[in-house]
Amino acid sequence: MSKLKIAIQKSGRLSEKSLELLKECGIKLSNSDRKLKTEAKNFPIEVLFLRDDDIPQYVEQGVADIGFIGENEVWEKEKNVLTIEKLGFANCKLSLAIPKDENYTGLFYFKNKKIATSYPKILRKFFDEKEINVEIEEIGGSVEIATGIGLANAIFDIVSTGSTLIMNGLKEVEVVTKSEAVLISNKNLVAEKQRIIEKLLFRIRAVKNSAENKYILLNAPNSAISRISSIIPGMKSPTVLPLAIEGWSSIHSVVKEDEFWDIIDQLKALGAQGILVIPIEKMVL
């Protein structure tokens, strides 16, 4: 049986999250030394540990069949690959930043200025669309020091917390785009490998759904069952079980985690009591 070759970044936050996702999908890797590659004990995959900026090229060339990578690298490398799933982690912004004491007046502030970045293609496309002429200085690593050493007037880089900008006397002034981890694929995979990808995607989506949803249990008067069911309909409909106390029932359902705090007051107003919200390990739709 063929094995699916998966490219993962050698180190860093995206690497850790990618390996954690595979573990949550029930895939057991034979070792974790990450020297070059490893195999799964219970799933037909082989993991290749590569530089993140090499992954799009290797997937395009078929050295790897699929790869876990940030969208920003996919956009910058412009390789002929397919983005087959957004993964919901390694979220970041690609932003423009200038010295903190500068007076920012809008995008035309950057006209004819020099901007240092490791993502020249993304930046060039952005300013071309705005019809603003800028000079782009491409550098690798330590972009945030470019203004301090007189190399550029501004920088364009990944921003997560913003602490690195502050440490280097910079301030974020424009978010150009947002990025997250994605799964990319070679466009010419044989049918057998496509079937393995579908099995992997099935597991990944079950893990993602469980992370985004919570299991909710509550007690409520029978007179409120209909209205509460319309608020928390779940995947199909809530489960309603009678309590030992006459006129009351226990209602079980699934709710989006980011919606729970918006509906809690509605549930309480309808008489809901003993509300429990429980994590879901896996969720298959």
N, C-alpha and C positions, 0 to 999 in steps of 0.2 A: 504493500500500500504506500502511495506517495505521502510525503510529509510536507506540510505547509511551512515555508520559511518566513519567520516573522522578524523584522528588524526593530530593535528597541535601542534607545539612547543608552550609551555606556554608563552614564552616571547622571545624577541630578534629580530634581523633583519629578520631572516627567517620567524618568526611568523608574523611580520608586512606585509611582502611581500606576504605571503600566503593568509592572510585575504584581502589584497588589490586585489589580483588576483580574489578571489571569488566575491568581490564587482564589479570588472570590468566585471565579467561573469553575472552580473545582479542578483546575489544571495544576498538576504537580510537576515542577521542574526538577531534573535530576541533580543539579548543583546550582550554586549561586555565586561562583567565583568571577563570572563575567569576563573571563580572559578573552574569549572570542565567541563561543557559542555553547548552547546547552540544549538538551532535548527534554520533552515532557515524558513522564512515565506512563501516563494514562490518556494521552490525546495525541493525535498524529501531527505534532508541530515540532519545529526546531527553531530556537531563538538565537538570533545573531545580535551581538552587542556592538553597535557602530556609533560613529560620530553623528550627532543629530543633523548637521547640515549635509551629510552624505546620504542620508536615508532616502530622500526623494529620487536621487539619481540611481541608487542601487535597486529601488523598486521599479523604476522605469526600465532598467536594463535586465531585470529578472534575476539579479543576484539574490534578492529577497522577493517573496511573493506579495507580502503586505507589510505595512510598517506603522508603528505608533509614533506620531510626530505632531508638533505644533503647527496649526494652520499657517502661522507666519512664515515657517520654512517652506511650506508648499507654495505659498504665493511668491516668495522671493526666488525660489529656484526655478519656477515655471517649467517643471518637468511634466511629461505626458503620462500622468497617473490619474486614477480615479479616487475621489474622496467618498468612502462608502459608509462612514458612520462618524458622527460627532460624539465625543466621549464624556464631555461634561466636567473635565478636570484640567489642571494646568491653565486656568484662565488668567489672562493678562491683557494689558493694553499696550498698543504701540503709539507712543505719544511724542510730541514736540516739546522740548524744554529749553529755556533760556536762562541766563544769569538772573538771580533772584532780585537784583536791584534794577533791572531793566523795566521800562514801562511798556507793557504789551498792549498793542492797539488793534489787534485782529490779524488775520492771516497775511494781509499785505505788509505786516511788519517784516516778513521773511523775504520780501522782494529783493533780489540781487544779493542776498546774504549767503554765507557759506554754512552749510549744515553737515555735521559729521554723523555718520551712521554705519551700521553693519547691514542695513536693509535698503540699498540704493534703489532697487527696482520698485519696491512698494512706495518709497518716498517720491520717486520721479513720477510715477503714475498719478499719485495724489495731487502733486502740484501742477502737472500737465492738465489734469481735469479742471483745476481751478484757474488755469491760464496765468500762473504766477511763475516768473523765472527765478530759479534759485541755483546756487552752485552746490553740488553735492560732493562731499569729501568721504570716500569709502574707507573705513578702517575696521579692523577686526579686534574686538575686545576693548574693554576700558573706554568705551565711548564717552562716558560721563566726564572724563578729564579734559576733553577736547577744548572746551571753552577756557578752562583755567590755564592751559598752556599756550593759548593763542592760536590754536589750529583752526578753530571755527567760531562762528557767532552763536550757534545753537546746536542742539543735538536732536536726533530722532532715535528712540530706543524703546526696548521693552520696559514697562513700568508695572510693578506688582504692588508694593506698599508705598513707594515713593521715598523711602528712607535713604536710598543711595543718592537720589537727586539732592536731597537736603544736605547730605554730608559733603557734596561737591559744589554747594552754593548755587544750585539750580532750582527752578520752579517749573512745574508742568503747566503748559498753557493751551495745548490742543490735543485731544484724543483723535488720532487719525483712524484707527480701527481697533477692534477687539479680537482676540484670538483664544482658541482653546485647543486641547489635544483632539486629534482626529485619527481615524484609521484609513490609510490609503492603500490602494491595490494596483498591481500591474494590470494592464488592460487586456492581456492575452493569456490568461490562465486556462489550463485544461479543465474539463468538466469535473474531474475528480477533485481538484483543488478548490474549485468553486463550491462543491458540496461541503468540503471541510470548512470553508469560510462561512457558509450559511449556518452550520452547526455552531461555530464560534460566535457568530453574531446573535444567534438565538440565546446563548448563555449571557453574552454581554448585555443584551437588552433586558433580560430578566434581572440582572444585577442593577442596571440603571433604574429600572422601574421601581425596584425595592428601595433604592436610595431616595427617590423622589416622592414616595408615598409612605403613609403610615396607616397602621391598623387602628381603628378607633372603636371603643366600646363605651356605651353609656346606658344609664337607666332613665326611662322617661314615662310619663303617664300615657296610657293608651290613646287618649284624645289627641296627643301631639304626634303620634307615629307618622301620619301622612305628611305633615308639614316637615318634620325632621328628615324623613326619607327623601323629600325633594331637595333638601339642603345638602345631604351627604348620600347621593345615590349610589356611590361605589362603582364597581366594575359593571354590574348589571342591575342589582338592587340590594338594599341592606338585608341582613338576616335579622329577623325579629323573633325573640324567644320570650315566652311569658315568665314573669317572676312569681315567687311564692306569694307575694303580696298582691292581692286582687287589684286589677285596674292599672298595673304597671308591667312594663316589658323591658327587656334588655335589647338594645339595638347595636348590631355589629356592622361595620362598613370600612371602606378604604377612603382616605382623604389625602389630597396633595399636601405635602408638608408646608409649602409656602402659602396655602390657602387657609390652614387651620386657624391662625390667629384672626383672620377676617370673619370667620363664621362662629367662633366660640361664643360671642355675646348673643348671637341669634339662637344658638342651642340652649343656652342658659335661660333666655327669655321664654323659651317654650317649655321650661320645666326640667330640662336635662340635668341629671345629677350623676355623681360618681364617674366622671368622664376620664377614661384612660386612653392614652395614645402610645402605641407600641411599635417598635421598629419591625420591618419586614425583612426577612433574610433573602428571599428570592420572590419574584413576582412574574408569573407567566401569563400573558394576556391571550 
